[in-house]
Amino acid sequence: MSADTDAKNYKKIIPCLDVKDGKVVKGVKFVDLKLAGDPVELSKKYEEEGADELVFLDIDASWQERKTSLEMVERVAKNVSLPFTVGGGVGSIEDMENIFAAGADKVSINTAAVKDPMLIEKGAEKFGSEKIVVAIDAKREAGSFVVYTSGGRKSTGLKLEEWAKEVKEKGAGEVLLTSIDCDGGKNGYDLEMTALTADKSTLPVIASGGAGEIEDFYLAFTEGKAKGALAASVFHYGEIKIEDLKKYLYDKGVKVKL
């Protein structure tokens, strides 16, 4: 329906598949996990429904100090043509190489990037900035936003705005920002946190954590200045249909790919 063919101008709708033991799960504030389905079957469904990209996060990999499941990545790549990002347990250039070889389009690094910011730079130099996503999990604390690692379990003490600037300087191509406070609450994205990250990093920001209503996506793109909006349970359980969401956004003047 849109005559605009410049994909860079489109806002992206991105289902997130949190994976644990090979199955998709969903929780609230990173805990109280419930099964949501098979990663490949859900991926195929989202491709049919019009998702723009997919994100897979192996939610236990970092804190359990193990690698992302390459078998899952290969299965998805063989069955789905959508671009997809893989994160969780990505701690080295070798890990990135293996994930790309298995078929992923981008890698997401979080805990490892905080421990060694040069990993961002090395990844960007070897594979290109467009393939390196830095995931940032943050909480509100004493009037500011603080970065957490290890699946939201460990406070780094880092201020969000400082880390957002640094990941840009190190060569990241995108930020995947999750509000731990809002995650799974379905009360909307943290728009202040999202806009702050977009302003400080000047990178495309994918808003995550809190989607509950169709309007939440519109606000993420307008007030939150997000390039993409990621959600999980509202898509997994059929509460919001991607086709309906995109039609709503299009009618509100947001550039989306229909």
Residue, then its C-alpha position, 0 to 999 in steps of 0.5 A: m500500500s505504501a509507495d515508499t520503497d526505501a527500506k531504511n525509512y520503514k519502522k520494523i515490527i520484530p517478534c522476540l523469541d526467548v529460548k530456553d532448552g530449545k523451546v520458546v519461553k516468556g516471563v515477566k521481568f525476566v523470571d516466571l517463565k512459561l512455554a510458548g512454543d517451538p522456535v521454528e514453528l513460531s518463526k514460520k508463523y511470523e514470516e507468514e504474518g508479515a514480521d520484518e525481522l526476528v530476534f532469538l535470545d538464548i536467555d540462560a546462555s550468558w549466566q550459565e556461561r555456555k554458548t548459544s545453540l547452533e542447532m536451533v540457528e541452523r533449523v531456523a535458517k533452513n526454514v525461514s527467509l526473514p532476517f534474524t538476530v541471535g544473542g545469548g552466550v556470544g562472547s568472542i569473534e569465534d562465537m560470532e563466526n559460528i552463528f553467522a555460519a549457521g545462518a544468522d544475519k546479525v549477532s546480539i552481544n550484551t554481557a560480553a560487550v560490557k566485560d570487553p567493549m573491544l569485542i564490539e569494535k573487533g566484531a564491527e571491523k570483521f563483519g561490519s557494523e550492520k551485523i553487530v547489535v548491542a543489547i542493553d538491559a536497564k533498570r530505573e534506579a535513583g532517578s537514572f537508568v542503570v545497565y544490567t547484565s547476565g539476563g538482568r541479574k547483575s547491576t554493572g553500575l554503568k549509566l545507560e546514557e554513557w554506555a549508549k554513547e560508548v557502544k556507538e563509538k565502538g562501532a555497533g550498528e544497532v541497540l536492542l534496548t530492554s526495560i527490565d522494569c517494564d518487561g512482561g508487564k504489558n503497560g507500554y515501553d519505557l518511552e523516556m529510556t528509549a528516547l534517551t538511548a536513541d538520542k545519546s547513541t544516535l543509533p537505530v534503537i529497537a524498543s523492548g519490554g512492555a508491549g501490551e496494546i497496539e498503541d504502545f508500538y505507535l508511541a515507541f516509534t513517535e515519543g520513543k524515537a525507536k527504529g523498531a519495536l520488539a515484543a514477545s507474548v502479545f504475538h506468541y499468544g495471538e493478542i496482537k496480530i502483526e497484520d492488524l498492527k501494521k495497518y493501524l500504524y500505516d493509518k497513523g502515518v507511520k512508515v511500515k512495510l505492508 
